[in-house]
Amino acid sequence: MKNLDKLFNKYHIDQLTNGCSTGNNWFGSGEVIESVSPVDGKLIRKISCGSKKDFDDIISISKKAFDDFRKIPAPKRGELVRQFGNKLREEKELLGTLVSYEMGKSYQEGLGEVQEMIDICDFAVGLSRQLHGLTMHSERPTHRMYEQYHPLGVIGIISAFNFPVAVWSWNAMIAMVCGNVCIWKPSEKTPLSAIATHKIISKVLKDNNADGILNLVTDCDDQILGKQIASDSRIALVSATGSTRMGKSVAENVGKRLGKSLLELGGNNSMIITEHANLDIAIRGAVFGAVGTAGQRCTTTRRLIIHKSIYDNFKKLLVKAYSQ
């Protein structure tokens, strides 16, 4: 695919590329994994994963960056996010193509996922000027009480393969305008999309002297680093997206150290179709709900609950739709 070659050449993503970054510093001293496309089974690139030492180095750099970043006014942090959004606009087609090819979703959905990243950047820019807090009367004379947001510190983001870039942006852009720094561990099934994203935004980080604000660590198949993120007390909050089994493990390990977790997990979603339903709309909704994103969404339709009076007719229409 020509667009992929253009992307790889432009951002120096070699046949064997490093999977860890603190902005413009790239490294990876762990095992090597392969990114293989489910579209045609071809090897895309090999990635040098992070080791425990790499992870510790990233933590140290993140904590140091946080000390300075938290002091920057929120609107200034929002300006950094605005620049990220503009950079993603420039590379929407290239990154969307990679997302589609590495994950297996349709090209239009790949573009749509990058658009979601752009949209959350726009949202976060506005939020950076709206971190309001209440002011309250005090029972003490000449005193006033007020509340104010304070950043938590280092945020760990564990994303799933089905949305290899958008989920990170939903977390990272909001965390940034609040003054936090982030460490992203992408799925080992889609590491290249994460690497390409960090390559794209690296110039913005360099131009703003903001290395260490957004960091990347690629894990191997044994998922050692994912478990390390959950159990490391230096990480104030862990946001994890994936299976319910994974979420239980993260919640348990974060809970043991009285940390904070934010979990988006799998579901068992049903679609209810009544006897009054517009069948054309219902068929379209059922089919896309089940096969959109190659059937890999937390909101994927897994069950149909159909009124008995239209069951046989709906079943025939559904079989016809799938035959296409």
URKANOR-V855502 format. One record per pair of residues at least 6 apart in sequence whose ideal C-beta (glycine too) atoms are under 6 Angstrom apart, sorted by the first residue. I is the first residue (numbers start at 0). J is the second residue. Records with the same first field share a line. If there is no record, write none. Layout:
BEGIN
I = J + J
END
This chain:
BEGIN
2 = 93 + 96
6 = 93
10 = 198
15 = 45
16 = 44 + 46
17 = 25 + 26 + 27 + 47
18 = 27 + 46 + 47 + 48 + 190 + 217
19 = 26 + 27 + 49 + 53 + 216
20 = 197 + 215
21 = 57 + 60 + 210 + 211 + 214
22 = 204 + 210
23 = 201 + 205 + 210
27 = 47 + 48 + 49
28 = 50 + 53
29 = 48 + 49 + 50 + 219
30 = 48 + 219
31 = 45 + 47
32 = 46 + 48 + 187 + 219
33 = 42 + 45
34 = 43 + 44 + 190 + 191
35 = 42
36 = 43 + 100
37 = 103
38 = 100 + 103
43 = 191
44 = 191
46 = 190 + 217
48 = 217 + 219
49 = 216 + 217 + 224
54 = 216 + 224 + 227
57 = 182 + 214 + 216
58 = 233
60 = 211
61 = 153 + 180 + 182 + 211 + 214
64 = 180 + 211 + 212
65 = 152 + 180
68 = 180 + 212
69 = 150 + 178
73 = 127 + 130 + 176
74 = 127 + 128
76 = 127 + 175 + 176
77 = 124 + 127 + 176
79 = 207
80 = 120 + 123 + 124 + 172 + 175
81 = 124
82 = 203
83 = 120 + 200 + 203
84 = 117 + 120 + 121
86 = 199 + 200 + 203
87 = 116 + 117
88 = 117
90 = 199
91 = 113
94 = 113 + 195
95 = 109 + 110 + 113
97 = 192 + 195
98 = 109 + 112 + 163 + 192
99 = 106 + 109
101 = 189 + 191 + 192
102 = 163 + 189
103 = 293
104 = 292 + 293
112 = 165
115 = 165
116 = 165 + 168
119 = 168 + 169 + 172
120 = 172
123 = 172 + 173 + 176
126 = 176
127 = 176
130 = 148
132 = 145 + 146 + 147
133 = 146
134 = 145
135 = 144
137 = 143 + 144
150 = 177 + 178 + 179
151 = 179 + 235 + 236
152 = 235
153 = 180 + 234 + 235
154 = 174 + 179 + 181 + 236
155 = 182 + 228 + 234 + 237
156 = 167 + 170 + 181 + 183 + 238
157 = 184 + 225 + 239
158 = 166 + 167 + 185 + 240
159 = 186 + 240 + 241
160 = 186 + 188 + 189
161 = 292 + 295
163 = 189 + 192
164 = 192 + 196
166 = 240
167 = 183
170 = 238
171 = 181
174 = 181
180 = 212
181 = 213
182 = 214
183 = 215
184 = 216 + 218 + 224 + 225 + 228
185 = 193
187 = 218 + 220
190 = 217
197 = 215
204 = 210
216 = 224
218 = 224 + 225
228 = 234 + 237
229 = 237 + 249 + 252 + 253
230 = 252
232 = 256
236 = 259
237 = 253 + 260
238 = 261
239 = 249 + 262
240 = 263
242 = 265
243 = 264 + 265
246 = 262 + 264
250 = 260
253 = 260
265 = 297
266 = 297
267 = 301
268 = 298 + 300 + 301
269 = 302 + 304
270 = 285 + 300 + 303
271 = 304
272 = 281 + 305
273 = 306
274 = 306 + 308 + 309
282 = 316 + 320
286 = 320
288 = 300
289 = 300
305 = 313
END
